Amino acid sequence: MSNNTPVYLDNHATTRVDPDVFESMIPWFTDNYGNAGSGTHVMGTAARDAVESARQRVADAVGAAAREIIFTSGATESVNLAIAGAVSRQPSGQCVVPETEHVAVLDVVEQLERQGLSVCRVPVAAKDAETPGALDLNLLDEVVRRGTCLVSVMFANNEIGTVHPISAIADIVHSYGALLHVDCAQAIGNCSIDVTTLGADLASFSAHKCHGPKGVGALYVRRQQRIVRIDPQVFGGGQERGLRSGTLNVPGVVGMGRAFELASEQLVVSSKHMAVLRAKLWNLLVDAIPGIHLNGPPFDSGVRLPNNLNVLIPGIDGSTLLAELSRIGVAASAGSACSSEQPRPSHVLLALGLSEDEVRQSIRFGLSRMTTLEEIQLASERLQAAVQSLGAA
Ligand SMILES: Cc1ncc(COP(=O)(O)O)c(C=O)c1O
C-alpha cells in the first residue's frame, strides 16, 4: 500500500471493483460492443447471450430463477420500480416502511404519498434496546393488518448494520395478503440471501456494493409459487420483459453477474474476515479513545452486518473529524453517501433516539473483503491521531 493511498473504510458507500470483475467486462466495451437487443447479427446475439448468462449468475447468487431478474441502473432504480410499480397496481392500500429505510425507499414513498398513497412509517428499537434498529414484529403485525398493499423493509441497514428477520416479516405481510419488497443493497457479499426461502415478492440489488461496477443493479420480481405483477415506470423499447425499457448496459450487467458469483462463492470466508477485522478496529479504538460508543446492535447479537462499525466520539464533531481523517489518509463517512451532498443529520441515528449533537459526533466505517489487517492498524493509528489533534483524547 503506498503512503498516499487512503485507507478506504467507506465500503457501504461503494466498493472497489474486483480485478476479476473488471477483466470480465473489458471485451464487452472493446470487441463485442453489440446491443443485446440486436437479434439480426452475431454481435447482438453474443451480447444477448452474455446478458442471459449474467442473469443466471445473479439469480443463482440470490436464490431466484433467471426469469425473475430484471436489470436496472442500480438499487435506487430497482427500489423505485418495485414500490411505484406495485403501488400503481393497488393504489388503495397503505404502504408500510420502517423509519430507518434508505432514502431511495423513503423518498419514493413520500412522492407517492403526495399523490394520495397512505403511508405508515414504523419506529424501530431505540439506542438503549438490546438490538437498536430492530423492528417490533408485534407492532408490525398491528400496522400491516390495517389494509396494507405493500411493505418495504431493508435486509440490512446501511448506517448501523441492523439485519432484519425477513422470513418472519414475510409471514406477517403475507398473512394479510400484502406484498413484501426487500432492499438487499447492503446484504450481498455480507449475508446469505435466498429470496425464495425468505419469502420476498420483490427485492432490490446493486452491483457496486459488492465489488461490481457502478450504474447497474437488479430487481427480483417473484414468478414462482405466485406471480407478482408490477407496472413499468420507464417506457420505450420494452426491454426486460417490458418492465424496464432502455438499452442494457452489457459490460455492467456482465460485471454484476461476475461480482455476485464471487460474492456468494466467498461469502463464508469474507464475512468472517470482515467481522474479525471490524472487532480488531473496535478494540483498538476502545483502548485509545475514552468514551467512544458503539451505535447500533452489538457485534455478537447475530443481527449486525459483519462489515459495519458506527461510532460516537463524544466532544468531537464528526464532519471535522472526517475532514481531518481524509487529510491524513482514512476514507470514512457520516452515514449515507446519497445524502452527503445535502448534509442533514442521519435520520437513522435520530430514529434510534440519539440527540442531534450525538448524531453529529457519529461516524461510520465500512469494511470489505479486500480490507487488510495492516489497513485496520493504520486506520486506528490515524483515527487516534485525528482525535488527539481535535482535542478529545
Ligand atoms: C440500503 C440501500 N439501498 C439503496 C441504495 C442505493 O443504491 P444505488 O447506489 O445502487 O442506487 C443504497 C446505497 O447506498 C443502500 O445502501
The ligand as an ORCA input file, in Angstrom:
! r2SCAN-3c Opt
* xyz 0 1
  C     -29.735      0.202      1.652
  C     -29.506      0.901      0.345
  N     -30.482      0.945     -0.564
  C     -30.322      1.546     -1.761
  C     -29.140      2.154     -2.094
  C     -28.982      2.810     -3.441
  O     -28.124      2.022     -4.246
  P     -27.557      2.517     -5.651
  O     -26.351      3.329     -5.344
  O     -27.219      1.254     -6.384
  O     -28.618      3.278     -6.335
  C     -28.091      2.156     -1.173
  C     -26.833      2.866     -1.454
  O     -26.173      3.363     -0.565
  C     -28.276      1.499      0.077
  O     -27.313      1.472      0.997
*
